[in-house]
Amino acid sequence: GSFTVRLLQTSFFQNASFVDTEGLGLLQDIQLGSLDKHTWSIHFDQPWVHPALPRSDWDTIQNMIRIYLQQFIHLISEGAIEKNVPYPFVAQCLAGCEVFPNRTSRAFAFVAYNGQDFLSFDTDNATWVVSQDTNLSRYVQATLQNYTAFSELVEVLFNETCVDDMEVLLHYGKAALERQ
């Protein structure tokens, strides 16, 4: 069948100057790693994950995640100030890719605000789509749509990096996946 890599992010915006972010990476339901919330470094949770890719690939992935988080937190904080969003609030993201047996794939990215669907990323058209039609969601959608570097980063992470690395992770994690 198909295999899915999912990255989960939860960012707690306590006030205008403090954001606490947690992250988790999964292959199917196997926890690959987590994000150190202080350094934004990847902690590997399975012994086979780190050797699956060269160190330079992990360094690139980690740097892309750090850039993404900096941009994400900046954009959301800016929007909260602009739209007078009351603190605290939570932003959650689910993103990843699914690879099918015929080697085709599907990437996905979803954003929630205080536990409710908020935005999704249409990877085919590189556009953000609102899930709930509010002033805040339209503002964030327009901001993200105009911030092409961020959308391009998301597109590369999930249309290229995720799919390219999936086969290697499947090979190294074969025993763990079979036990599952």
Secondary structure, DSSP 8 states (H G I E B T S, - for coil): --EEEEEEEEEEEEETTEEEEEEEEEETTEEEEEE-TTT--EEE-STTHHHHS-HHHHHHHHHHHHHHHHHHHHHHHHHHHHTT--SSEEEEEEEEEEE-TTS-EEEEEEEEETTEEEEEEETTTTEEEESS--HHHHHHHHHHHH-HHHHHHHHHIIIIIHHHHHHHHHHHTHHHHHH-
